[in-house]
Amino acid sequence: MPAEFDLYGVYVPRLLVLMILSFMLVILIRRSLSWLGAYSLVWHRGLFDLSLYVLLLGAVSSLTRWYFV
């Protein structure tokens, strides 16, 4: 995968694109967890959401790295 994406002459870092993609996935997962009532089992919702985001960012980054090699 390229290190940067060219959007009409503006270079956007790869990590920024992956962070936006991970954030969209986290929003979907948070809504589904809230709808299922799974947050009642979580001690600190903010820490849980942050760790979920970091895990998804790592997963998306590693999956795209192997896919675009």
PDB file of N, H, CA, C and O in Angstrom:
ATOM      1  N   MET A   1       0.845  -1.171   0.000  1.00  0.00           N
ATOM      2  CA  MET A   1       0.000   0.000   0.000  1.00  0.00           C
ATOM      3  C   MET A   1       0.893   1.237   0.000  1.00  0.00           C
ATOM      4  O   MET A   1       1.898   1.282   0.711  1.00  0.00           O
ATOM      5  N   PRO A   2       0.533   2.229  -0.787  1.00  0.00           N
ATOM      6  CA  PRO A   2       1.381   3.419  -0.839  1.00  0.00           C
ATOM      7  C   PRO A   2       1.397   4.153   0.502  1.00  0.00           C
ATOM      8  O   PRO A   2       0.452   4.067   1.287  1.00  0.00           O
ATOM      9  N   ALA A   3       2.486   4.871   0.742  1.00  0.00           N
ATOM     10  H   ALA A   3       3.253   4.941   0.105  1.00  0.00           H
ATOM     11  CA  ALA A   3       2.614   5.612   1.994  1.00  0.00           C
ATOM     12  C   ALA A   3       1.705   6.834   2.009  1.00  0.00           C
ATOM     13  O   ALA A   3       1.335   7.320   3.078  1.00  0.00           O
ATOM     14  N   GLU A   4       1.344   7.331   0.834  1.00  0.00           N
ATOM     15  H   GLU A   4       1.645   6.936  -0.034  1.00  0.00           H
ATOM     16  CA  GLU A   4       0.490   8.510   0.737  1.00  0.00           C
ATOM     17  C   GLU A   4      -0.483   8.344  -0.420  1.00  0.00           C
ATOM     18  O   GLU A   4      -0.199   7.648  -1.395  1.00  0.00           O
ATOM     19  N   PHE A   5      -1.624   8.988  -0.298  1.00  0.00           N
ATOM     20  H   PHE A   5      -1.855   9.553   0.494  1.00  0.00           H
ATOM     21  CA  PHE A   5      -2.621   9.005  -1.357  1.00  0.00           C
ATOM     22  C   PHE A   5      -2.678  10.414  -1.940  1.00  0.00           C
ATOM     23  O   PHE A   5      -2.586  11.403  -1.213  1.00  0.00           O
ATOM     24  N   ASP A   6      -2.830  10.492  -3.246  1.00  0.00           N
ATOM     25  H   ASP A   6      -2.905   9.689  -3.837  1.00  0.00           H
ATOM     26  CA  ASP A   6      -2.903  11.779  -3.921  1.00  0.00           C
ATOM     27  C   ASP A   6      -4.373  12.096  -4.199  1.00  0.00           C
ATOM     28  O   ASP A   6      -5.019  11.417  -4.998  1.00  0.00           O
ATOM     29  N   LEU A   7      -4.894  13.122  -3.540  1.00  0.00           N
ATOM     30  H   LEU A   7      -4.370  13.673  -2.891  1.00  0.00           H
ATOM     31  CA  LEU A   7      -6.265  13.581  -3.755  1.00  0.00           C
ATOM     32  C   LEU A   7      -6.218  14.966  -4.389  1.00  0.00           C
ATOM     33  O   LEU A   7      -6.138  15.975  -3.688  1.00  0.00           O
ATOM     34  N   TYR A   8      -6.266  15.008  -5.694  1.00  0.00           N
ATOM     35  H   TYR A   8      -6.331  14.189  -6.263  1.00  0.00           H
ATOM     36  CA  TYR A   8      -6.257  16.254  -6.453  1.00  0.00           C
ATOM     37  C   TYR A   8      -5.054  17.125  -6.100  1.00  0.00           C
ATOM     38  O   TYR A   8      -5.192  18.336  -5.930  1.00  0.00           O
ATOM     39  N   GLY A   9      -3.882  16.516  -5.991  1.00  0.00           N
ATOM     40  H   GLY A   9      -3.769  15.532  -6.129  1.00  0.00           H
ATOM     41  CA  GLY A   9      -2.670  17.260  -5.711  1.00  0.00           C
ATOM     42  C   GLY A   9      -2.325  17.394  -4.244  1.00  0.00           C
ATOM     43  O   GLY A   9      -1.259  17.909  -3.908  1.00  0.00           O
ATOM     44  N   VAL A  10      -3.198  16.943  -3.365  1.00  0.00           N
ATOM     45  H   VAL A  10      -4.065  16.524  -3.638  1.00  0.00           H
ATOM     46  CA  VAL A  10      -2.925  17.003  -1.929  1.00  0.00           C
ATOM     47  C   VAL A  10      -2.584  15.592  -1.464  1.00  0.00           C
ATOM     48  O   VAL A  10      -3.364  14.658  -1.651  1.00  0.00           O
ATOM     49  N   TYR A  11      -1.427  15.454  -0.865  1.00  0.00           N
ATOM     50  H   TYR A  11      -0.794  16.213  -0.713  1.00  0.00           H
ATOM     51  CA  TYR A  11      -1.002  14.143  -0.390  1.00  0.00           C
ATOM     52  C   TYR A  11      -1.541  13.894   1.014  1.00  0.00           C
ATOM     53  O   TYR A  11      -1.294  14.671   1.936  1.00  0.00           O
ATOM     54  N   VAL A  12      -2.276  12.803   1.159  1.00  0.00           N
ATOM     55  H   VAL A  12      -2.476  12.172   0.410  1.00  0.00           H
ATOM     56  CA  VAL A  12      -2.880  12.426   2.432  1.00  0.00           C
ATOM     57  C   VAL A  12      -2.145  11.193   2.945  1.00  0.00           C
ATOM     58  O   VAL A  12      -2.024  10.204   2.221  1.00  0.00           O
ATOM     59  N   PRO A  13      -1.652  11.235   4.188  1.00  0.00           N
ATOM     60  CA  PRO A  13      -0.927  10.081   4.715  1.00  0.00           C
ATOM     61  C   PRO A  13      -1.814   8.837   4.825  1.00  0.00           C
ATOM     62  O   PRO A  13      -3.021   8.929   5.047  1.00  0.00           O
ATOM     63  N   ARG A  14      -1.190   7.694   4.666  1.00  0.00           N
ATOM     64  H   ARG A  14      -0.209   7.619   4.485  1.00  0.00           H
ATOM     65  CA  ARG A  14      -1.890   6.417   4.733  1.00  0.00           C
ATOM     66  C   ARG A  14      -2.532   6.220   6.103  1.00  0.00           C
ATOM     67  O   ARG A  14      -3.648   5.711   6.204  1.00  0.00           O
ATOM     68  N   LEU A  15      -1.824   6.626   7.156  1.00  0.00           N
ATOM     69  H   LEU A  15      -0.917   7.040   7.074  1.00  0.00           H
ATOM     70  CA  LEU A  15      -2.339   6.432   8.505  1.00  0.00           C
ATOM     71  C   LEU A  15      -3.610   7.235   8.733  1.00  0.00           C
ATOM     72  O   LEU A  15      -4.506   6.774   9.440  1.00  0.00           O
ATOM     73  N   LEU A  16      -3.708   8.416   8.155  1.00  0.00           N
ATOM     74  H   LEU A  16      -2.980   8.790   7.581  1.00  0.00           H
ATOM     75  CA  LEU A  16      -4.918   9.227   8.311  1.00  0.00           C
ATOM     76  C   LEU A  16      -6.119   8.531   7.680  1.00  0.00           C
ATOM     77  O   LEU A  16      -7.208   8.527   8.255  1.00  0.00           O
ATOM     78  N   VAL A  17      -5.927   7.948   6.516  1.00  0.00           N
ATOM     79  H   VAL A  17      -5.043   7.951   6.050  1.00  0.00           H
ATOM     80  CA  VAL A  17      -7.011   7.223   5.846  1.00  0.00           C
ATOM     81  C   VAL A  17      -7.437   6.017   6.687  1.00  0.00           C
ATOM     82  O   VAL A  17      -8.629   5.745   6.830  1.00  0.00           O
ATOM     83  N   LEU A  18      -6.460   5.298   7.240  1.00  0.00           N
ATOM     84  H   LEU A  18      -5.491   5.519   7.124  1.00  0.00           H
ATOM     85  CA  LEU A  18      -6.768   4.146   8.077  1.00  0.00           C
ATOM     86  C   LEU A  18      -7.453   4.557   9.371  1.00  0.00           C
ATOM     87  O   LEU A  18      -8.332   3.846   9.857  1.00  0.00           O
ATOM     88  N   MET A  19      -7.063   5.697   9.936  1.00  0.00           N
ATOM     89  H   MET A  19      -6.348   6.275   9.542  1.00  0.00           H
ATOM     90  CA  MET A  19      -7.697   6.177  11.159  1.00  0.00           C
ATOM     91  C   MET A  19      -9.164   6.543  10.910  1.00  0.00           C
ATOM     92  O   MET A  19     -10.023   6.253  11.742  1.00  0.00           O
ATOM     93  N   ILE A  20      -9.448   7.165   9.794  1.00  0.00           N
ATOM     94  H   ILE A  20      -8.750   7.400   9.118  1.00  0.00           H
ATOM     95  CA  ILE A  20     -10.834   7.525   9.465  1.00  0.00           C
ATOM     96  C   ILE A  20     -11.671   6.268   9.242  1.00  0.00           C
ATOM     97  O   ILE A  20     -12.810   6.184   9.702  1.00  0.00           O
ATOM     98  N   LEU A  21     -11.104   5.298   8.538  1.00  0.00           N
ATOM     99  H   LEU A  21     -10.179   5.366   8.164  1.00  0.00           H
ATOM    100  CA  LEU A  21     -11.802   4.036   8.315  1.00  0.00           C
ATOM    101  C   LEU A  21     -12.067   3.310   9.633  1.00  0.00           C
ATOM    102  O   LEU A  21     -13.158   2.778   9.838  1.00  0.00           O
ATOM    103  N   SER A  22     -11.086   3.286  10.518  1.00  0.00           N
ATOM    104  H   SER A  22     -10.200   3.718  10.351  1.00  0.00           H
ATOM    105  CA  SER A  22     -11.259   2.637  11.815  1.00  0.00           C
ATOM    106  C   SER A  22     -12.294   3.363  12.659  1.00  0.00           C
ATOM    107  O   SER A  22     -13.071   2.723  13.368  1.00  0.00           O
ATOM    108  N   PHE A  23     -12.317   4.687  12.594  1.00  0.00           N
ATOM    109  H   PHE A  23     -11.686   5.207  12.018  1.00  0.00           H
ATOM    110  CA  PHE A  23     -13.298   5.449  13.356  1.00  0.00           C
ATOM    111  C   PHE A  23     -14.719   5.154  12.887  1.00  0.00           C
ATOM    112  O   PHE A  23     -15.635   5.054  13.704  1.00  0.00           O
ATOM    113  N   MET A  24     -14.906   5.015  11.581  1.00  0.00           N
ATOM    114  H   MET A  24     -14.163   5.097  10.918  1.00  0.00           H
ATOM    115  CA  MET A  24     -16.238   4.670  11.069  1.00  0.00           C
ATOM    116  C   MET A  24     -16.663   3.282  11.547  1.00  0.00           C
ATOM    117  O   MET A  24     -17.825   3.068  11.891  1.00  0.00           O
ATOM    118  N   LEU A  25     -15.724   2.350  11.565  1.00  0.00           N
ATOM    119  H   LEU A  25     -14.780   2.524  11.285  1.00  0.00           H
ATOM    120  CA  LEU A  25     -16.037   1.012  12.067  1.00  0.00           C
ATOM    121  C   LEU A  25     -16.363   1.029  13.555  1.00  0.00           C
ATOM    122  O   LEU A  25     -17.253   0.309  14.006  1.00  0.00           O
ATOM    123  N   VAL A  26     -15.651   1.842  14.314  1.00  0.00           N
ATOM    124  H   VAL A  26     -14.927   2.428  13.948  1.00  0.00           H
ATOM    125  CA  VAL A  26     -15.908   1.944  15.751  1.00  0.00           C
ATOM    126  C   VAL A  26     -17.300   2.516  16.012  1.00  0.00           C
ATOM    127  O   VAL A  26     -17.994   2.075  16.928  1.00  0.00           O
ATOM    128  N   ILE A  27     -17.699   3.483  15.218  1.00  0.00           N
ATOM    129  H   ILE A  27     -17.135   3.841  14.474  1.00  0.00           H
ATOM    130  CA  ILE A  27     -19.035   4.057  15.388  1.00  0.00           C
ATOM    131  C   ILE A  27     -20.101   2.982  15.179  1.00  0.00           C
ATOM    132  O   ILE A  27     -21.055   2.896  15.952  1.00  0.00           O
ATOM    133  N   LEU A  28     -19.943   2.167  14.142  1.00  0.00           N
ATOM    134  H   LEU A  28     -19.168   2.237  13.515  1.00  0.00           H
ATOM    135  CA  LEU A  28     -20.910   1.093  13.899  1.00  0.00           C
ATOM    136  C   LEU A  28     -20.918   0.067  15.025  1.00  0.00           C
ATOM    137  O   LEU A  28     -21.982  -0.386  15.446  1.00  0.00           O
ATOM    138  N   ILE A  29     -19.742  -0.299  15.513  1.00  0.00           N
ATOM    139  H   ILE A  29     -18.877   0.069  15.172  1.00  0.00           H
ATOM    140  CA  ILE A  29     -19.653  -1.287  16.580  1.00  0.00           C
ATOM    141  C   ILE A  29     -20.207  -0.724  17.885  1.00  0.00           C
ATOM    142  O   ILE A  29     -20.884  -1.436  18.626  1.00  0.00           O
ATOM    143  N   ARG A  30     -19.928   0.546  18.172  1.00  0.00           N
ATOM    144  H   ARG A  30     -19.379   1.124  17.570  1.00  0.00           H
ATOM    145  CA  ARG A  30     -20.463   1.162  19.395  1.00  0.00           C
ATOM    146  C   ARG A  30     -21.986   1.203  19.379  1.00  0.00           C
ATOM    147  O   ARG A  30     -22.627   0.939  20.396  1.00  0.00           O
ATOM    148  N   ARG A  31     -22.563   1.531  18.234  1.00  0.00           N
ATOM    149  H   ARG A  31     -22.042   1.745  17.407  1.00  0.00           H
ATOM    150  CA  ARG A  31     -24.025   1.560  18.150  1.00  0.00           C
ATOM    151  C   ARG A  31     -24.630   0.180  18.348  1.00  0.00           C
ATOM    152  O   ARG A  31     -25.656   0.031  19.011  1.00  0.00           O
ATOM    153  N   SER A  32     -23.987  -0.831  17.768  1.00  0.00           N
ATOM    154  H   SER A  32     -23.153  -0.710  17.229  1.00  0.00           H
ATOM    155  CA  SER A  32     -24.515  -2.184  17.938  1.00  0.00           C
ATOM    156  C   SER A  32     -24.337  -2.670  19.376  1.00  0.00           C
ATOM    157  O   SER A  32     -25.220  -3.343  19.906  1.00  0.00           O
ATOM    158  N   LEU A  33     -23.217  -2.343  20.015  1.00  0.00           N
ATOM    159  H   LEU A  33     -22.499  -1.796  19.584  1.00  0.00           H
ATOM    160  CA  LEU A  33     -23.023  -2.727  21.411  1.00  0.00           C
ATOM    161  C   LEU A  33     -24.005  -2.007  22.332  1.00  0.00           C
ATOM    162  O   LEU A  33     -24.501  -2.592  23.295  1.00  0.00           O
ATOM    163  N   SER A  34     -24.276  -0.767  22.041  1.00  0.00           N
ATOM    164  H   SER A  34     -23.873  -0.293  21.258  1.00  0.00           H
ATOM    165  CA  SER A  34     -25.248  -0.019  22.833  1.00  0.00           C
ATOM    166  C   SER A  34     -26.649  -0.586  22.660  1.00  0.00           C
ATOM    167  O   SER A  34     -27.406  -0.693  23.625  1.00  0.00           O
ATOM    168  N   TRP A  35     -26.990  -0.945  21.438  1.00  0.00           N
ATOM    169  H   TRP A  35     -26.376  -0.858  20.654  1.00  0.00           H
ATOM    170  CA  TRP A  35     -28.309  -1.513  21.164  1.00  0.00           C
ATOM    171  C   TRP A  35     -28.484  -2.869  21.850  1.00  0.00           C
ATOM    172  O   TRP A  35     -29.571  -3.197  22.325  1.00  0.00           O
ATOM    173  N   LEU A  36     -27.403  -3.654  21.898  1.00  0.00           N
ATOM    174  H   LEU A  36     -26.520  -3.388  21.512  1.00  0.00           H
ATOM    175  CA  LEU A  36     -27.454  -4.967  22.541  1.00  0.00           C
ATOM    176  C   LEU A  36     -27.393  -4.881  24.058  1.00  0.00           C
ATOM    177  O   LEU A  36     -27.688  -5.861  24.742  1.00  0.00           O
ATOM    178  N   GLY A  37     -27.018  -3.735  24.590  1.00  0.00           N
ATOM    179  H   GLY A  37     -26.779  -2.939  24.034  1.00  0.00           H
ATOM    180  CA  GLY A  37     -26.915  -3.578  26.035  1.00  0.00           C
ATOM    181  C   GLY A  37     -25.626  -4.136  26.608  1.00  0.00           C
ATOM    182  O   GLY A  37     -25.563  -4.436  27.800  1.00  0.00           O
ATOM    183  N   ALA A  38     -24.609  -4.281  25.796  1.00  0.00           N
ATOM    184  H   ALA A  38     -24.660  -4.038  24.827  1.00  0.00           H
ATOM    185  CA  ALA A  38     -23.339  -4.854  26.241  1.00  0.00           C
ATOM    186  C   ALA A  38     -22.538  -3.869  27.082  1.00  0.00           C
ATOM    187  O   ALA A  38     -21.622  -4.282  27.793  1.00  0.00           O
ATOM    188  N   TYR A  39     -22.855  -2.590  27.021  1.00  0.00           N
ATOM    189  H   TYR A  39     -23.599  -2.255  26.443  1.00  0.00           H
ATOM    190  CA  TYR A  39     -22.112  -1.615  27.803  1.00  0.00           C
ATOM    191  C   TYR A  39     -22.419  -1.715  29.292  1.00  0.00           C
ATOM    192  O   TYR A  39     -21.701  -1.126  30.101  1.00  0.00           O
ATOM    193  N   SER A  40     -23.443  -2.427  29.669  1.00  0.00           N
ATOM    194  H   SER A  40     -24.026  -2.905  29.012  1.00  0.00           H
ATOM    195  CA  SER A  40     -23.705  -2.622  31.096  1.00  0.00           C
ATOM    196  C   SER A  40     -22.669  -3.541  31.741  1.00  0.00           C
ATOM    197  O   SER A  40     -22.533  -3.557  32.964  1.00  0.00           O
ATOM    198  N   LEU A  41     -21.944  -4.300  30.931  1.00  0.00           N
ATOM    199  H   LEU A  41     -22.055  -4.286  29.938  1.00  0.00           H
ATOM    200  CA  LEU A  41     -20.900  -5.188  31.433  1.00  0.00           C
ATOM    201  C   LEU A  41     -19.523  -4.533  31.461  1.00  0.00           C
ATOM    202  O   LEU A  41     -18.558  -5.128  31.942  1.00  0.00           O
ATOM    203  N   VAL A  42     -19.430  -3.310  30.947  1.00  0.00           N
ATOM    204  H   VAL A  42     -20.214  -2.827  30.556  1.00  0.00           H
ATOM    205  CA  VAL A  42     -18.146  -2.617  30.826  1.00  0.00           C
ATOM    206  C   VAL A  42     -17.971  -1.689  32.019  1.00  0.00           C
ATOM    207  O   VAL A  42     -18.895  -0.974  32.406  1.00  0.00           O
ATOM    208  N   TRP A  43     -16.752  -1.708  32.607  1.00  0.00           N
ATOM    209  H   TRP A  43     -16.001  -2.288  32.293  1.00  0.00           H
ATOM    210  CA  TRP A  43     -16.495  -0.891  33.783  1.00  0.00           C
ATOM    211  C   TRP A  43     -16.348   0.584  33.422  1.00  0.00           C
ATOM    212  O   TRP A  43     -16.971   1.434  34.058  1.00  0.00           O
ATOM    213  N   HIS A  44     -15.533   0.904  32.408  1.00  0.00           N
ATOM    214  H   HIS A  44     -15.027   0.212  31.891  1.00  0.00           H
ATOM    215  CA  HIS A  44     -15.275   2.282  32.024  1.00  0.00           C
ATOM    216  C   HIS A  44     -15.473   2.387  30.513  1.00  0.00           C
ATOM    217  O   HIS A  44     -14.643   1.919  29.733  1.00  0.00           O
ATOM    218  N   ARG A  45     -16.569   3.001  30.117  1.00  0.00           N
ATOM    219  H   ARG A  45     -17.243   3.381  30.750  1.00  0.00           H
ATOM    220  CA  ARG A  45     -16.954   3.017  28.709  1.00  0.00           C
ATOM    221  C   ARG A  45     -15.935   3.752  27.833  1.00  0.00           C
ATOM    222  O   ARG A  45     -15.664   3.330  26.709  1.00  0.00           O
ATOM    223  N   GLY A  46     -15.379   4.836  28.338  1.00  0.00           N
ATOM    224  H   GLY A  46     -15.599   5.180  29.251  1.00  0.00           H
ATOM    225  CA  GLY A  46     -14.409   5.596  27.549  1.00  0.00           C
ATOM    226  C   GLY A  46     -13.138   4.806  27.267  1.00  0.00           C
ATOM    227  O   GLY A  46     -12.623   4.827  26.149  1.00  0.00           O
ATOM    228  N   LEU A  47     -12.634   4.109  28.281  1.00  0.00           N
ATOM    229  H   LEU A  47     -13.053   4.092  29.189  1.00  0.00           H
ATOM    230  CA  LEU A  47     -11.448   3.282  28.079  1.00  0.00           C
ATOM    231  C   LEU A  47     -11.737   2.113  27.157  1.00  0.00           C
ATOM    232  O   LEU A  47     -10.891   1.725  26.352  1.00  0.00           O
ATOM    233  N   PHE A  48     -12.920   1.559  27.273  1.00  0.00           N
ATOM    234  H   PHE A  48     -13.608   1.874  27.927  1.00  0.00           H
ATOM    235  CA  PHE A  48     -13.304   0.460  26.397  1.00  0.00           C
ATOM    236  C   PHE A  48     -13.379   0.920  24.952  1.00  0.00           C
ATOM    237  O   PHE A  48     -12.903   0.222  24.056  1.00  0.00           O
ATOM    238  N   ASP A  49     -13.970   2.082  24.713  1.00  0.00           N
ATOM    239  H   ASP A  49     -14.356   2.648  25.440  1.00  0.00           H
ATOM    240  CA  ASP A  49     -14.071   2.609  23.348  1.00  0.00           C
ATOM    241  C   ASP A  49     -12.698   2.948  22.775  1.00  0.00           C
ATOM    242  O   ASP A  49     -12.444   2.712  21.594  1.00  0.00           O
ATOM    243  N   LEU A  50     -11.814   3.498  23.602  1.00  0.00           N
ATOM    244  H   LEU A  50     -12.020   3.690  24.562  1.00  0.00           H
ATOM    245  CA  LEU A  50     -10.465   3.808  23.140  1.00  0.00           C
ATOM    246  C   LEU A  50      -9.704   2.539  22.781  1.00  0.00           C
ATOM    247  O   LEU A  50      -9.025   2.489  21.755  1.00  0.00           O
ATOM    248  N   SER A  51      -9.813   1.519  23.618  1.00  0.00           N
ATOM    249  H   SER A  51     -10.364   1.560  24.452  1.00  0.00           H
ATOM    250  CA  SER A  51      -9.099   0.272  23.325  1.00  0.00           C
ATOM    251  C   SER A  51      -9.687  -0.414  22.093  1.00  0.00           C
ATOM    252  O   SER A  51      -8.953  -1.031  21.321  1.00  0.00           O
ATOM    253  N   LEU A  52     -10.991  -0.313  21.907  1.00  0.00           N
ATOM    254  H   LEU A  52     -11.586   0.188  22.534  1.00  0.00           H
ATOM    255  CA  LEU A  52     -11.622  -0.862  20.719  1.00  0.00           C
ATOM    256  C   LEU A  52     -11.111  -0.162  19.464  1.00  0.00           C
ATOM    257  O   LEU A  52     -10.859  -0.808  18.447  1.00  0.00           O
ATOM    258  N   TYR A  53     -10.958   1.158  19.539  1.00  0.00           N
ATOM    259  H   TYR A  53     -11.162   1.682  20.366  1.00  0.00           H
ATOM    260  CA  TYR A  53     -10.446   1.922  18.403  1.00  0.00           C
ATOM    261  C   TYR A  53      -8.999   1.538  18.086  1.00  0.00           C
ATOM    262  O   TYR A  53      -8.643   1.354  16.922  1.00  0.00           O
ATOM    263  N   VAL A  54      -8.177   1.418  19.114  1.00  0.00           N
ATOM    264  H   VAL A  54      -8.466   1.567  20.059  1.00  0.00           H
ATOM    265  CA  VAL A  54      -6.768   1.079  18.895  1.00  0.00           C
ATOM    266  C   VAL A  54      -6.642  -0.325  18.311  1.00  0.00           C
ATOM    267  O   VAL A  54      -5.830  -0.551  17.414  1.00  0.00           O
ATOM    268  N   LEU A  55      -7.429  -1.260  18.807  1.00  0.00           N
ATOM    269  H   LEU A  55      -8.089  -1.077  19.536  1.00  0.00           H
ATOM    270  CA  LEU A  55      -7.402  -2.624  18.272  1.00  0.00           C
ATOM    271  C   LEU A  55      -7.865  -2.665  16.821  1.00  0.00           C
ATOM    272  O   LEU A  55      -7.268  -3.361  15.999  1.00  0.00           O
ATOM    273  N   LEU A  56      -8.918  -1.929  16.501  1.00  0.00           N
ATOM    274  H   LEU A  56      -9.402  -1.364  17.169  1.00  0.00           H
ATOM    275  CA  LEU A  56      -9.390  -1.900  15.118  1.00  0.00           C
ATOM    276  C   LEU A  56      -8.394  -1.211  14.188  1.00  0.00           C
ATOM    277  O   LEU A  56      -8.220  -1.626  13.043  1.00  0.00           O
ATOM    278  N   LEU A  57      -7.748  -0.168  14.678  1.00  0.00           N
ATOM    279  H   LEU A  57      -7.890   0.169  15.608  1.00  0.00           H
ATOM    280  CA  LEU A  57      -6.742   0.510  13.861  1.00  0.00           C
ATOM    281  C   LEU A  57      -5.581  -0.427  13.563  1.00  0.00           C
ATOM    282  O   LEU A  57      -5.084  -0.456  12.437  1.00  0.00           O
ATOM    283  N   GLY A  58      -5.152  -1.178  14.540  1.00  0.00           N
ATOM    284  H   GLY A  58      -5.555  -1.154  15.454  1.00  0.00           H
ATOM    285  CA  GLY A  58      -4.081  -2.145  14.310  1.00  0.00           C
ATOM    286  C   GLY A  58      -4.496  -3.248  13.356  1.00  0.00           C
ATOM    287  O   GLY A  58      -3.710  -3.669  12.507  1.00  0.00           O
ATOM    288  N   ALA A  59      -5.740  -3.721  13.494  1.00  0.00           N
ATOM    289  H   ALA A  59      -6.379  -3.378  14.183  1.00  0.00           H
ATOM    290  CA  ALA A  59      -6.231  -4.783  12.613  1.00  0.00           C
ATOM    291  C   ALA A  59      -6.371  -4.292  11.176  1.00  0.00           C
ATOM    292  O   ALA A  59      -5.966  -4.985  10.242  1.00  0.00           O
ATOM    293  N   VAL A  60      -6.936  -3.113  10.992  1.00  0.00           N
ATOM    294  H   VAL A  60      -7.265  -2.550  11.750  1.00  0.00           H
ATOM    295  CA  VAL A  60      -7.106  -2.559   9.650  1.00  0.00           C
ATOM    296  C   VAL A  60      -5.747  -2.284   9.018  1.00  0.00           C
ATOM    297  O   VAL A  60      -5.550  -2.526   7.827  1.00  0.00           O
ATOM    298  N   SER A  61      -4.816  -1.779   9.813  1.00  0.00           N
ATOM    299  H   SER A  61      -4.976  -1.582  10.781  1.00  0.00           H
ATOM    300  CA  SER A  61      -3.485  -1.499   9.298  1.00  0.00           C
ATOM    301  C   SER A  61      -2.774  -2.773   8.859  1.00  0.00           C
ATOM    302  O   SER A  61      -2.161  -2.808   7.792  1.00  0.00           O
ATOM    303  N   SER A  62      -2.852  -3.804   9.666  1.00  0.00           N
ATOM    304  H   SER A  62      -3.350  -3.776  10.533  1.00  0.00           H
ATOM    305  CA  SER A  62      -2.167  -5.045   9.296  1.00  0.00           C
ATOM    306  C   SER A  62      -2.862  -5.743   8.123  1.00  0.00           C
ATOM    307  O   SER A  62      -2.193  -6.343   7.282  1.00  0.00           O
ATOM    308  N   LEU A  63      -4.175  -5.672   8.058  1.00  0.00           N
ATOM    309  H   LEU A  63      -4.719  -5.185   8.742  1.00  0.00           H
ATOM    310  CA  LEU A  63      -4.880  -6.292   6.937  1.00  0.00           C
ATOM    311  C   LEU A  63      -4.596  -5.583   5.622  1.00  0.00           C
ATOM    312  O   LEU A  63      -4.421  -6.237   4.595  1.00  0.00           O
ATOM    313  N   THR A  64      -4.548  -4.274   5.638  1.00  0.00           N
ATOM    314  H   THR A  64      -4.690  -3.742   6.473  1.00  0.00           H
ATOM    315  CA  THR A  64      -4.282  -3.551   4.396  1.00  0.00           C
ATOM    316  C   THR A  64      -2.824  -3.679   3.995  1.00  0.00           C
ATOM    317  O   THR A  64      -2.510  -3.637   2.805  1.00  0.00           O
ATOM    318  N   ARG A  65      -1.932  -3.835   4.954  1.00  0.00           N
ATOM    319  H   ARG A  65      -2.188  -3.870   5.920  1.00  0.00           H
ATOM    320  CA  ARG A  65      -0.520  -4.007   4.619  1.00  0.00           C
ATOM    321  C   ARG A  65      -0.314  -5.311   3.859  1.00  0.00           C
ATOM    322  O   ARG A  65       0.413  -5.335   2.865  1.00  0.00           O
ATOM    323  N   TRP A  66      -0.938  -6.388   4.306  1.00  0.00           N
ATOM    324  H   TRP A  66      -1.528  -6.368   5.113  1.00  0.00           H
ATOM    325  CA  TRP A  66      -0.777  -7.675   3.630  1.00  0.00           C
ATOM    326  C   TRP A  66      -1.565  -7.741   2.333  1.00  0.00           C
ATOM    327  O   TRP A  66      -1.181  -8.468   1.416  1.00  0.00           O
ATOM    328  N   TYR A  67      -2.658  -6.996   2.237  1.00  0.00           N
ATOM    329  H   TYR A  67      -2.970  -6.406   2.981  1.00  0.00           H
ATOM    330  CA  TYR A  67      -3.490  -7.029   1.038  1.00  0.00           C
ATOM    331  C   TYR A  67      -2.845  -6.304  -0.139  1.00  0.00           C
ATOM    332  O   TYR A  67      -2.968  -6.746  -1.281  1.00  0.00           O
ATOM    333  N   PHE A  68      -2.167  -5.210   0.127  1.00  0.00           N
ATOM    334  H   PHE A  68      -2.067  -4.851   1.055  1.00  0.00           H
ATOM    335  CA  PHE A  68      -1.625  -4.375  -0.941  1.00  0.00           C
ATOM    336  C   PHE A  68      -0.141  -4.595  -1.186  1.00  0.00           C
ATOM    337  O   PHE A  68       0.493  -3.762  -1.835  1.00  0.00           O
ATOM    338  N   VAL A  69       0.431  -5.675  -0.697  1.00  0.00           N
ATOM    339  H   VAL A  69      -0.084  -6.352  -0.171  1.00  0.00           H
ATOM    340  CA  VAL A  69       1.865  -5.943  -0.933  1.00  0.00           C
ATOM    341  C   VAL A  69       2.053  -6.506  -2.302  1.00  0.00           C
ATOM    342  O   VAL A  69       3.181  -6.800  -2.698  1.00  0.00           O
TER     343      VAL A  69
END
